Amino acid sequence: MNHKAIFKLYPQVVTVDDGAGAFDAQGNKVEIDLATINAWVDPDTYKYQRVAEYPKITDYIDGVVKGDQVQIDKYIADCLAVKAKYPKG
């Protein structure tokens, strides 16, 4: 089960057990719609995708230390390309 989706779509849920289901603070079972849960798209997905593709920060630092503006500009361009590939929202 997608726990993050359940917590976002059902704010009364405080506990999720893959075998038993979702429960509120009083221990009552909360009925959830699995189709809705499975259709939910995490609004933070772009963040995870960006992190996986950003260039290493050491490339930037190395350029700064060496005074290599071409290397610094390349790092910035690479970061902007990743941001364009995975826009917010």
C-alpha atoms as a printed R data frame, in Angstrom:
   type eleno elety resid chain resno       x      y       z
1  ATOM     1    CA   MET     A     1   0.000  0.000   0.000
2  ATOM     2    CA   ASN     A     2   1.109  3.519  -0.670
3  ATOM     3    CA   HIS     A     3   1.257  4.859   2.883
4  ATOM     4    CA   LYS     A     4   2.127  8.395   1.826
5  ATOM     5    CA   ALA     A     5  -0.954  8.556  -0.410
6  ATOM     6    CA   ILE     A     6  -3.171  7.228   2.381
7  ATOM     7    CA   PHE     A     7  -1.923  9.813   4.880
8  ATOM     8    CA   LYS     A     8  -2.339 12.645   2.336
9  ATOM     9    CA   LEU     A     9  -5.800 11.618   1.127
10 ATOM    10    CA   TYR     A    10  -7.187 10.498   4.490
11 ATOM    11    CA   PRO     A    11  -5.913 12.957   7.127
12 ATOM    12    CA   GLN     A    12  -7.799 11.155   9.907
13 ATOM    13    CA   VAL     A    13  -5.587  8.086   9.421
14 ATOM    14    CA   VAL     A    14  -2.748  7.797  11.930
15 ATOM    15    CA   THR     A    15  -1.737  4.145  11.445
16 ATOM    16    CA   VAL     A    16  -1.467  1.951   8.353
17 ATOM    17    CA   ASP     A    17  -0.887 -1.776   8.427
18 ATOM    18    CA   ASP     A    18  -0.499 -3.451   5.039
19 ATOM    19    CA   GLY     A    19  -2.361 -6.521   6.266
20 ATOM    20    CA   ALA     A    20  -4.994 -4.979   8.535
21 ATOM    21    CA   GLY     A    21  -5.741 -1.622   6.879
22 ATOM    22    CA   ALA     A    22  -5.835  2.028   7.928
23 ATOM    23    CA   PHE     A    23  -6.892  3.265  11.374
24 ATOM    24    CA   ASP     A    24  -7.731  6.593  13.013
25 ATOM    25    CA   ALA     A    25  -6.487  7.838  16.398
26 ATOM    26    CA   GLN     A    26  -9.203  5.904  18.250
27 ATOM    27    CA   GLY     A    27  -8.252  2.639  16.535
28 ATOM    28    CA   ASN     A    28 -11.285  2.619  14.260
29 ATOM    29    CA   LYS     A    29 -10.754  1.184  10.802
30 ATOM    30    CA   VAL     A    30 -10.923  3.799   8.042
31 ATOM    31    CA   GLU     A    31 -12.274  2.542   4.731
32 ATOM    32    CA   ILE     A    32 -10.035  3.620   1.881
33 ATOM    33    CA   ASP     A    33 -10.543  3.483  -1.864
34 ATOM    34    CA   LEU     A    34  -7.590  1.614  -3.354
35 ATOM    35    CA   ALA     A    35  -8.282  2.990  -6.839
36 ATOM    36    CA   THR     A    36  -7.943  6.525  -5.482
37 ATOM    37    CA   ILE     A    37  -4.786  5.594  -3.576
38 ATOM    38    CA   ASN     A    38  -3.241  3.973  -6.644
39 ATOM    39    CA   ALA     A    39  -4.143  6.951  -8.848
40 ATOM    40    CA   TRP     A    40  -2.551  9.485  -6.479
41 ATOM    41    CA   VAL     A    41   0.577 11.155  -7.835
42 ATOM    42    CA   ASP     A    42   3.138 12.336  -5.306
43 ATOM    43    CA   PRO     A    43   3.601 16.094  -5.816
44 ATOM    44    CA   ASP     A    44   7.203 15.744  -4.605
45 ATOM    45    CA   THR     A    45   8.223 13.281  -7.338
46 ATOM    46    CA   TYR     A    46  10.093 15.977  -9.266
47 ATOM    47    CA   LYS     A    47  12.360 16.504  -6.243
48 ATOM    48    CA   TYR     A    48  13.448 12.871  -6.155
49 ATOM    49    CA   GLN     A    49  14.036 12.854  -9.902
50 ATOM    50    CA   ARG     A    50  16.124 16.015  -9.737
51 ATOM    51    CA   VAL     A    51  18.286 14.756  -6.883
52 ATOM    52    CA   ALA     A    52  19.073 11.610  -8.850
53 ATOM    53    CA   GLU     A    53  20.286 13.599 -11.876
54 ATOM    54    CA   TYR     A    54  21.909 16.752 -10.503
55 ATOM    55    CA   PRO     A    55  25.660 16.916 -11.092
56 ATOM    56    CA   LYS     A    56  27.923 16.458  -8.075
57 ATOM    57    CA   ILE     A    57  28.411 19.635  -6.035
58 ATOM    58    CA   THR     A    58  32.130 18.858  -5.999
59 ATOM    59    CA   ASP     A    59  32.214 19.732  -9.721
60 ATOM    60    CA   TYR     A    60  31.080 23.253  -8.838
61 ATOM    61    CA   ILE     A    61  33.433 23.597  -5.881
62 ATOM    62    CA   ASP     A    62  36.360 22.360  -7.947
63 ATOM    63    CA   GLY     A    63  35.594 25.020 -10.556
64 ATOM    64    CA   VAL     A    64  35.425 27.733  -7.904
65 ATOM    65    CA   VAL     A    65  38.702 26.670  -6.292
66 ATOM    66    CA   LYS     A    66  40.467 26.566  -9.659
67 ATOM    67    CA   GLY     A    67  38.846 29.805 -10.802
68 ATOM    68    CA   ASP     A    68  37.521 27.938 -13.847
69 ATOM    69    CA   GLN     A    69  34.494 29.927 -14.979
70 ATOM    70    CA   VAL     A    70  33.810 27.511 -17.844
71 ATOM    71    CA   GLN     A    71  33.471 24.637 -15.361
72 ATOM    72    CA   ILE     A    72  31.235 26.748 -13.098
73 ATOM    73    CA   ASP     A    73  29.020 27.747 -16.026
74 ATOM    74    CA   LYS     A    74  28.769 24.106 -17.138
75 ATOM    75    CA   TYR     A    75  27.670 23.065 -13.654
76 ATOM    76    CA   ILE     A    76  24.984 25.755 -13.597
77 ATOM    77    CA   ALA     A    77  23.813 24.830 -17.100
78 ATOM    78    CA   ASP     A    78  23.620 21.154 -16.131
79 ATOM    79    CA   CYS     A    79  21.533 22.009 -13.053
80 ATOM    80    CA   LEU     A    80  19.182 24.180 -15.098
81 ATOM    81    CA   ALA     A    81  18.778 21.371 -17.643
82 ATOM    82    CA   VAL     A    82  17.717 18.990 -14.864
83 ATOM    83    CA   LYS     A    83  15.254 21.570 -13.548
84 ATOM    84    CA   ALA     A    84  13.793 21.968 -17.044
85 ATOM    85    CA   LYS     A    85  13.549 18.181 -17.469
86 ATOM    86    CA   TYR     A    86  11.673 17.778 -14.147
87 ATOM    87    CA   PRO     A    87   9.592 20.940 -13.590
88 ATOM    88    CA   LYS     A    88   7.666 21.582 -10.390
89 ATOM    89    CA   GLY     A    89   4.089 20.370 -10.293
